[in-house]
């Protein structure tokens, strides 16, 4: 009789996921199985849950922020020791197209795939990895505490690193939404740039969290937020705006506070619409939509964590309370990042 495991799966499009008993996956040639240490809860999961029709074939195990320990390997896999802890790079490209050949699997020309996005993810006792190249050794890092860096850390690092040249001394970076991504973005900005960090949120507790993490200024979201930010920046506006929410209101705010040659990066997946008109945008400003990051950037994120420069604020949750954690995430009541820990 085959062994079974617990998995949090979307079974019906548009319905909340359910915990199911499913077979433990067996690694085929070139594959690796991890025993899951932790898997972060992300707003992108909610997009997958609520999608109707579903983006991917169902049932699908959620979880694109997993870490774990080597448990079994398929034929042809060598140099991996059972029990060693690894991070899992989640944007799985084809490995052969021009984008992948240049190291940009996150924007692969041939496929959009990965754990929790077409392949079963890390919200299970075990996860099957398609290729050892997607594994990064964690060394002495705690795999549970590190799990949010697989997406929340990688995505914000990719967005910030690409804009480093804009963030000179005297410049300002505005972060809209201080949740799972925003609280890590503050730490990355402090580690990489001299920019003044302005945190925006509609939750006073999250703004307090932002100050504790190193934000120089905090602004309560609302009708006066744009003028407050303009005042803080001496009328110049922001060199970089990271919108971690992405609804109509936050996108409009981002456009209003953008400085000349500034860049608005839409990271949040709330589905808002941004009106772009020539005379209403700052001169030479731009709007981009960064996605995840490259494998070498994940190595760099983990180096920052190893150096103690970034540390996710983690709330560990069990299978029994993971659905409640998703509800709190959906309503903006989570501080930092929740991580499902199968061992709890």
SULGISUL-V405956 format. One record per pair of residues at least 24 apart in sequence whose ideal C-beta (glycine too) atoms are under 8 Angstrom apart, sorted by the first residue. I is the first residue (numbers start at 1). J is the second residue. D is the distance in Angstrom with one decimal. If there is no record, write none. Layout:
I|J|D ; I|J|D
This chain:
5|124|5.7 ; 5|125|3.8 ; 5|126|5.5 ; 6|124|6.4 ; 6|125|5.5 ; 6|319|5.6 ; 6|342|6.8 ; 7|61|4.5 ; 7|120|7.0 ; 7|123|6.6 ; 7|124|3.8 ; 7|125|7.6 ; 8|61|6.5 ; 8|62|5.4 ; 8|63|7.2 ; 8|123|3.9 ; 8|124|7.0 ; 8|319|7.1 ; 8|322|6.1 ; 8|340|7.2 ; 9|58|7.9 ; 9|59|4.4 ; 9|60|6.2 ; 9|61|5.1 ; 9|62|7.1 ; 10|48|6.3 ; 10|49|5.7 ; 10|54|6.9 ; 10|58|5.8 ; 10|59|6.5 ; 10|60|5.1 ; 10|62|6.5 ; 11|58|6.1 ; 11|59|4.7 ; 12|58|7.2 ; 13|51|6.4 ; 13|52|4.7 ; 13|53|5.4 ; 13|54|4.1 ; 13|58|6.6 ; 14|49|7.8 ; 14|50|6.0 ; 14|51|7.0 ; 14|52|3.6 ; 14|54|8.0 ; 15|49|7.7 ; 16|49|6.4 ; 16|323|6.4 ; 16|326|7.5 ; 17|49|6.1 ; 17|62|5.9 ; 17|123|8.0 ; 17|323|7.4 ; 17|326|7.9 ; 19|319|5.6 ; 19|322|7.8 ; 20|59|7.3 ; 22|61|7.6 ; 22|124|7.4 ; 24|125|7.4 ; 24|126|5.4 ; 25|120|7.2 ; 25|126|6.4 ; 25|127|7.8 ; 25|128|4.1 ; 26|72|7.6 ; 27|72|5.4 ; 27|73|5.9 ; 27|74|3.8 ; 27|77|7.6 ; 27|128|6.2 ; 28|74|5.0 ; 28|75|7.9 ; 29|74|5.0 ; 29|75|4.8 ; 29|76|5.2 ; 30|74|5.8 ; 30|75|7.6 ; 30|76|5.1 ; 30|77|6.3 ; 30|130|7.9 ; 30|131|6.2 ; 30|132|7.6 ; 31|73|7.4 ; 31|74|4.3 ; 31|77|7.2 ; 31|128|6.0 ; 31|129|6.3 ; 31|130|6.3 ; 31|131|7.4 ; 32|70|6.6 ; 32|72|7.5 ; 32|73|5.2 ; 32|74|7.1 ; 32|77|6.0 ; 32|80|6.4 ; 32|128|7.6 ; 32|129|4.3 ; 32|132|5.7 ; 32|135|6.6 ; 33|70|7.9 ; 33|71|4.8 ; 33|72|4.3 ; 33|73|7.3 ; 33|126|5.7 ; 33|127|7.2 ; 33|128|5.6 ; 33|129|7.2 ; 34|66|7.2 ; 34|67|7.8 ; 34|68|3.2 ; 34|69|6.3 ; 34|70|6.5 ; 34|71|5.9 ; 34|86|6.6 ; 34|88|7.0 ; 34|122|8.0 ; 34|126|6.7 ; 34|127|5.1 ; 34|129|6.3 ; 35|68|5.4 ; 35|69|4.9 ; 35|71|4.3 ; 35|125|7.0 ; 35|126|5.7 ; 36|66|5.7 ; 36|67|7.7 ; 36|68|4.6 ; 36|122|5.3 ; 36|123|7.9 ; 36|124|6.2 ; 36|125|6.0 ; 36|126|6.2 ; 36|127|5.6 ; 36|342|5.2 ; 37|66|7.7 ; 37|67|4.7 ; 37|68|4.8 ; 37|69|6.4 ; 37|85|6.7 ; 37|143|3.7 ; 37|144|5.3 ; 37|147|7.1 ; 37|341|7.3 ; 37|343|7.7 ; 38|66|7.1 ; 38|67|5.7 ; 38|122|7.9 ; 38|143|6.2 ; 38|144|3.9 ; 38|145|7.8 ; 38|146|7.9 ; 38|147|3.9 ; 38|314|8.0 ; 38|316|7.5 ; 38|339|4.3 ; 38|340|6.6 ; 38|341|5.1 ; 39|63|3.9 ; 39|65|5.6 ; 39|66|4.2 ; 39|67|7.7 ; 39|121|6.8 ; 39|122|3.5 ; 39|123|5.1 ; 39|127|8.0 ; 39|147|6.0 ; 39|339|6.6 ; 39|340|4.9 ; 40|65|3.3 ; 40|66|8.0 ; 40|147|4.8 ; 40|148|4.3 ; 40|150|6.8 ; 40|151|6.6 ; 40|152|6.6 ; 40|180|7.2 ; 40|337|5.3 ; 40|338|7.1 ; 40|339|5.1 ; 40|340|7.7 ; 41|65|7.9 ; 41|180|7.7 ; 41|317|7.6 ; 41|322|7.4 ; 41|325|5.8 ; 41|326|6.2 ; 41|329|5.6 ; 41|334|7.8 ; 41|337|7.1 ; 41|338|4.4 ; 41|339|7.1 ; 41|340|6.7 ; 42|151|5.6 ; 42|152|6.9 ; 42|180|6.5 ; 43|179|7.8 ; 43|180|7.3 ; 43|268|7.0 ; 43|269|6.0 ; 43|270|7.9 ; 43|329|6.8 ; 44|116|8.0 ; 44|151|7.4 ; 44|269|5.8 ; 45|116|6.8 ; 45|326|7.2 ; 46|326|6.9 ; 46|329|7.0 ; 46|330|5.7 ; 47|269|5.2 ; 48|116|6.9 ; 48|117|7.3 ; 49|326|7.6 ; 55|117|7.6 ; 56|117|6.5 ; 56|118|4.9 ; 57|118|7.5 ; 60|116|7.3 ; 60|118|7.7 ; 60|120|6.6 ; 60|121|7.6 ; 61|116|7.1 ; 61|120|3.8 ; 61|121|5.0 ; 61|122|7.8 ; 61|123|5.8 ; 61|124|5.2 ; 61|127|8.0 ; 62|116|5.0 ; 62|121|5.2 ; 62|123|4.6 ; 63|115|6.1 ; 63|116|4.8 ; 63|121|3.3 ; 63|122|3.5 ; 63|123|3.6 ; 63|124|7.2 ; 63|127|7.5 ; 63|340|7.1 ; 64|90|4.4 ; 64|114|6.0 ; 64|115|5.1 ; 64|116|3.8 ; 64|117|6.1 ; 64|121|5.5 ; 64|122|7.2 ; 64|150|7.1 ; 64|151|5.7 ; 65|90|7.2 ; 65|122|6.8 ; 65|147|5.2 ; 65|148|5.9 ; 65|150|4.2 ; 65|151|4.7 ; 65|152|7.1 ; 65|339|7.6 ; 66|90|8.0 ; 66|115|6.2 ; 66|121|6.6 ; 66|122|2.5 ; 66|123|7.9 ; 66|127|5.5 ; 66|147|6.5 ; 66|150|6.7 ; 67|122|7.8 ; 67|138|6.5 ; 67|143|4.0 ; 67|144|7.2 ; 67|146|5.7 ; 67|147|4.8 ; 67|150|6.9 ; 68|122|7.2 ; 68|126|7.8 ; 68|127|6.3 ; 68|143|6.7 ; 69|143|7.3 ; 71|126|6.3 ; 77|132|5.8 ; 80|132|6.4 ; 80|135|7.6 ; 84|137|6.8 ; 85|137|7.4 ; 85|138|4.2 ; 85|139|7.8 ; 85|141|7.5 ; 85|143|4.5 ; 86|135|4.3 ; 86|136|6.3 ; 86|137|5.9 ; 86|138|6.0 ; 86|143|7.9 ; 87|135|7.1 ; 87|136|4.4 ; 87|137|7.8 ; 87|138|5.6 ; 87|143|7.7 ; 87|146|6.5 ; 87|149|7.2 ; 87|150|5.9 ; 87|298|6.7 ; 87|302|6.4 ; 88|115|6.6 ; 88|122|7.0 ; 88|127|7.2 ; 88|129|6.3 ; 88|134|6.1 ; 88|135|6.4 ; 88|136|7.9 ; 88|150|6.2 ; 89|134|4.5 ; 89|135|7.5 ; 89|136|6.5 ; 89|150|7.4 ; 89|154|8.0 ; 89|295|5.2 ; 89|298|5.3 ; 90|114|4.4 ; 90|115|5.5 ; 90|116|7.4 ; 90|117|7.5 ; 90|134|7.9 ; 90|150|5.9 ; 90|151|6.3 ; 90|292|6.9 ; 91|291|7.4 ; 91|292|4.6 ; 91|293|8.0 ; 92|119|7.1 ; 92|130|5.8 ; 92|131|7.6 ; 92|134|6.3 ; 95|131|7.3 ; 95|133|7.5 ; 103|294|5.3 ; 103|295|6.7 ; 103|296|6.1 ; 104|294|5.8 ; 105|294|7.0 ; 105|295|6.4 ; 106|158|7.6 ; 106|291|5.5 ; 106|292|4.2 ; 106|293|6.0 ; 106|294|6.0 ; 107|291|6.4 ; 122|340|7.9 ; 123|322|7.3 ; 123|340|5.4 ; 124|342|7.2 ; 125|342|4.9 ; 133|295|7.5 ; 134|295|7.5 ; 136|295|7.6 ; 136|298|5.7 ; 136|299|6.0 ; 136|302|6.2 ; 138|302|7.1 ; 139|306|6.8 ; 140|306|7.3 ; 141|302|6.8 ; 141|305|5.9 ; 141|306|6.2 ; 144|314|6.9 ; 144|316|6.6 ; 144|339|6.0 ; 144|341|5.6 ; 145|311|7.2 ; 145|312|6.4 ; 145|314|5.3 ; 145|339|7.9 ; 146|302|7.3 ; 146|305|6.2 ; 146|312|7.5 ; 147|312|7.7 ; 147|314|7.6 ; 147|337|7.9 ; 147|339|4.9 ; 148|180|6.4 ; 148|184|6.8 ; 148|312|4.1 ; 148|314|6.6 ; 148|336|7.9 ; 148|337|4.0 ; 148|339|6.6 ; 149|184|7.4 ; 149|298|7.8 ; 149|301|5.3 ; 149|302|6.6 ; 149|305|6.0 ; 149|310|7.5 ; 149|312|6.4 ; 150|298|7.4 ; 151|292|7.0 ; 152|180|4.9 ; 152|181|4.7 ; 152|184|5.2 ; 152|312|7.0 ; 152|337|6.0 ; 153|184|5.2 ; 153|188|7.5 ; 153|301|4.7 ; 153|305|7.5 ; 153|310|6.7 ; 153|312|7.0 ; 154|292|5.9 ; 154|293|4.1 ; 154|297|6.2 ; 154|298|5.3 ; 154|301|5.6 ; 155|181|6.4 ; 155|267|6.2 ; 155|290|7.0 ; 155|291|7.6 ; 155|292|5.6 ; 155|293|6.2 ; 156|181|5.3 ; 156|182|8.0 ; 156|184|5.6 ; 156|185|4.0 ; 156|188|5.7 ; 156|242|7.0 ; 156|267|7.3 ; 157|188|5.4 ; 157|293|6.0 ; 157|297|5.7 ; 157|300|6.9 ; 157|301|4.9 ; 157|304|7.7 ; 158|290|5.6 ; 158|291|8.0 ; 158|292|6.6 ; 158|293|3.2 ; 158|294|7.1 ; 158|297|5.4 ; 159|185|7.8 ; 159|242|5.9 ; 159|265|4.9 ; 159|267|6.2 ; 159|290|4.4 ; 160|185|6.7 ; 160|188|5.3 ; 160|189|6.0 ; 160|192|6.2 ; 160|193|7.2 ; 160|240|7.5 ; 160|242|7.5 ; 161|192|6.9 ; 161|297|6.8 ; 161|300|7.8 ; 162|290|6.7 ; 163|239|7.6 ; 163|240|4.9 ; 163|263|5.6 ; 163|265|7.3 ; 164|192|6.5 ; 164|193|6.4 ; 166|239|4.4 ; 166|240|5.8 ; 166|261|6.9 ; 166|262|7.2 ; 166|263|6.3 ; 167|192|7.9 ; 167|193|4.1 ; 167|194|7.1 ; 167|195|4.1 ; 167|239|5.8 ; 167|240|6.2 ; 168|194|7.3 ; 168|195|7.9 ; 168|239|7.7 ; 169|194|4.6 ; 170|196|7.8 ; 171|195|4.9 ; 171|196|7.0 ; 171|238|8.0 ; 171|239|4.0 ; 171|240|7.7 ; 172|196|4.5 ; 172|197|7.8 ; 172|198|5.9 ; 172|232|7.1 ; 172|233|4.7 ; 172|236|7.4 ; 172|237|7.6 ; 172|238|4.9 ; 172|239|6.1 ; 172|240|7.9 ; 172|259|7.6 ; 173|197|5.6 ; 173|198|7.0 ; 173|238|6.4 ; 173|239|6.5 ; 173|240|4.4 ; 173|241|7.6 ; 173|242|7.2 ; 174|198|4.6 ; 174|199|7.9 ; 174|200|6.3 ; 174|229|6.2 ; 174|238|4.4 ; 174|240|7.2 ; 174|241|4.7 ; 174|242|7.2 ; 174|254|7.6 ; 174|257|6.0 ; 175|199|5.2 ; 175|200|6.7 ; 175|210|7.7 ; 175|215|7.6 ; 175|242|5.1 ; 175|244|6.7 ; 176|200|4.7 ; 176|201|7.7 ; 176|221|7.6 ; 176|241|6.8 ; 176|242|6.9 ; 176|243|4.7 ; 176|244|6.1 ; 176|245|5.9 ; 176|250|4.9 ; 176|253|6.5 ; 176|254|6.3 ; 176|268|8.0 ; 177|201|6.2 ; 177|243|7.1 ; 177|244|3.5 ; 177|245|4.3 ; 177|250|7.0 ; 177|268|6.3 ; 178|203|7.7 ; 178|206|4.3 ; 178|207|6.7 ; 178|209|6.3 ; 178|210|4.7 ; 178|215|8.0 ; 178|244|7.8 ; 179|206|7.0 ; 179|244|6.6 ; 179|329|7.9 ; 179|332|7.1 ; 179|334|6.6 ; 179|336|7.7 ; 179|337|8.0 ; 180|329|7.7 ; 180|334|7.2 ; 180|336|6.6 ; 180|337|4.2 ; 180|338|7.9 ; 181|244|4.7 ; 181|267|6.4 ; 182|206|7.9 ; 182|210|7.4 ; 182|242|7.7 ; 182|244|4.9 ; 183|209|6.2 ; 183|210|7.1 ; 183|213|5.9 ; 183|312|7.5 ; 183|313|5.7 ; 183|336|5.5 ; 183|337|7.7 ; 184|310|6.2 ; 184|312|5.9 ; 184|337|7.9 ; 185|242|5.9 ; 185|244|7.3 ; 186|210|5.9 ; 186|213|4.6 ; 186|214|5.6 ; 186|215|5.3 ; 187|213|5.9 ; 187|214|6.7 ; 187|309|6.7 ; 187|310|4.2 ; 187|311|7.1 ; 188|304|7.1 ; 188|310|6.0 ; 190|214|4.5 ; 190|309|7.7 ; 191|304|5.7 ; 191|309|4.2 ; 191|310|6.3 ; 195|239|6.8 ; 195|240|7.2 ; 196|232|7.6 ; 196|233|7.7 ; 198|229|6.0 ; 198|232|6.0 ; 198|233|7.8 ; 198|238|7.3 ; 200|225|6.1 ; 200|229|7.4 ; 200|253|7.4 ; 202|332|7.7 ; 203|332|6.3 ; 205|335|7.1 ; 206|335|7.0 ; 209|313|7.4 ; 209|335|6.1 ; 209|336|7.5 ; 221|249|7.9 ; 221|250|7.9 ; 221|253|7.5 ; 225|253|6.1 ; 226|253|5.9 ; 226|256|4.4 ; 226|257|5.5 ; 229|257|4.6 ; 230|257|6.5 ; 233|257|7.7 ; 233|259|6.9 ; 236|260|7.8 ; 237|262|5.9 ; 237|282|6.1 ; 238|262|5.5 ; 239|263|7.4 ; 240|265|7.1 ; 241|265|6.9 ; 242|267|6.0 ; 243|267|6.3 ; 243|268|5.6 ; 244|268|4.9 ; 245|270|5.4 ; 245|272|7.9 ; 246|270|4.3 ; 246|271|6.9 ; 246|272|5.4 ; 247|271|7.1 ; 247|272|4.0 ; 248|272|4.2 ; 248|273|6.0 ; 255|280|7.2 ; 255|281|6.4 ; 255|287|7.9 ; 258|282|4.8 ; 258|285|4.9 ; 259|285|7.4 ; 260|284|5.8 ; 260|285|6.7 ; 261|285|6.6 ; 262|286|7.9 ; 263|287|7.6 ; 263|288|6.3 ; 264|288|7.5 ; 265|289|7.4 ; 265|290|5.5 ; 312|336|6.4 ; 312|337|5.3 ; 313|337|6.7 ; 314|338|7.7 ; 314|339|5.2 ; 315|339|7.1 ; 316|341|4.8 ; 316|344|6.2 ; 317|341|7.0 ; 317|344|7.4 ; 318|344|3.8 ; 319|344|7.8
